[in-house]
Amino acid sequence: MNLLTLSSTFRRMAARLRKDVTAQDLIEYALMAGFVAVAAGAVMPNIASSISTIFSKVASVMTAAASAS
């Protein structure tokens, strides 16, 4: 999958999210952020470790929040 394919896929997903305002929720935004992070990590390998650290921190916070409830 090349950068042009990723770009067009991202544009289609973003257009779909803008049109469908009734079904937007946090999961869709999280998936979009994950997609952008993976694409950025693939294009710029130097920031891949930073992205991994951020996702690890988010996962630990979510785990802590889930066990506290």
C-alpha positions as CSV (number, residue, x, y, z in Angstrom):
1,M,0.0,0.0,0.0
2,N,1.6,3.2,-1.1
3,L,1.2,6.8,0.2
4,L,-1.2,7.8,-2.5
5,T,-3.5,4.9,-1.7
6,L,-3.4,5.7,2.0
7,S,-4.2,9.4,1.2
8,S,-7.2,8.6,-0.9
9,T,-8.5,6.1,1.7
10,F,-8.1,8.7,4.4
11,R,-10.0,11.3,2.3
12,R,-12.9,8.9,1.7
13,M,-13.1,8.0,5.4
14,A,-13.0,11.7,6.3
15,A,-15.7,12.6,3.8
16,R,-17.9,9.7,5.1
17,L,-17.5,11.0,8.6
18,R,-18.5,14.5,7.7
19,K,-21.6,13.4,5.9
20,D,-23.0,11.0,8.5
21,V,-23.4,13.2,11.6
22,T,-25.8,10.9,13.4
23,A,-23.4,8.0,13.7
24,Q,-20.3,9.8,14.8
25,D,-19.0,8.8,18.2
26,L,-15.7,8.4,20.0
27,I,-14.9,5.1,18.4
28,E,-14.8,6.5,14.9
29,Y,-12.5,9.4,16.0
30,A,-10.2,6.9,17.8
31,L,-10.0,4.7,14.7
32,M,-9.2,7.8,12.6
33,A,-6.5,8.9,15.0
34,G,-5.1,5.3,15.0
35,F,-5.0,5.3,11.2
36,V,-3.2,8.6,11.0
37,A,-0.7,7.4,13.6
38,V,0.0,4.2,11.7
39,A,0.4,6.1,8.4
40,A,2.7,8.6,10.0
41,G,4.8,5.8,11.6
42,A,5.1,4.1,8.2
43,V,6.1,7.3,6.4
44,M,8.3,8.7,9.2
45,P,10.0,5.7,11.0
46,N,11.7,8.1,13.5
47,I,8.5,8.9,15.2
48,A,7.2,5.3,15.3
49,S,8.6,4.8,18.9
50,S,6.9,8.0,20.1
51,I,3.6,6.8,18.7
52,S,4.1,3.5,20.4
53,T,4.8,5.2,23.7
54,I,1.6,7.3,23.4
55,F,-0.6,4.3,22.6
56,S,0.9,2.4,25.6
57,K,0.1,5.3,27.9
58,V,-3.4,5.6,26.6
59,A,-3.9,1.8,27.0
60,S,-2.7,1.9,30.6
61,V,-5.0,4.8,31.5
62,M,-7.9,3.1,29.9
63,T,-7.1,-0.1,31.8
64,A,-6.9,1.7,35.0
65,A,-10.2,3.5,34.4
66,A,-11.9,0.3,33.5
67,S,-10.7,-1.5,36.7
68,A,-11.7,1.5,38.9
69,S,-15.3,1.4,37.7
